[in-house]
């Protein structure tokens, strides 16, 4: 009896045996809902809320940049991410120790690298982010690059807010952004209200 699942499995095994690189994807359940993790042999390239509107275009961009196809699965990078993100949500982890693969433009790379310098439990305005990059006129470009971040929470774009203290945009939704900021303030010693909806 012919089985398309067996055929698909055989195709997958052939690809791996022929050393064809893949972006492996796996679902990780979190307090804010399911998230999709993606990794290649070199590290994590995706960690995104499952219901993010641009998820498909993010995967298409990764395929283009990396020259690889996606497949459900897990490697050691996703296993480590799964452990560390649980610790983050438990409040016992404030920094991540993960190999990150972040293909993008040179400007996007600079913005994402700068996001990694924002300390846990704190925020920075888009203007401060632009100043840190040496160009106060680039506020909109900084916001745009933040929005293209494919590795939520780990590259903490949720820590960037409006100059007036407003939450402004966040690909995962403002309720999640508020929850993340409150969670980090709580576990960094800064007391605040922690609500989701």
Secondary structure, DSSP 8 states (H G I E B T S, - for coil): ---HHHHHHHHHHHHHHTT--EEEEEEEEETTEEEEEEEETTEEEEEEETT-TTHHHHHHHHHHHHT-EEEE---HHHHHHHHHHHHHHHT--SS----B-----HHHHHHHHHHTTS-TT--EEHHHHHHHTT-GGGHHHHHHHHHT-SBTTTS-GGGEE-TTS-----TT-HHHHHHHHHHHHHHTT--------
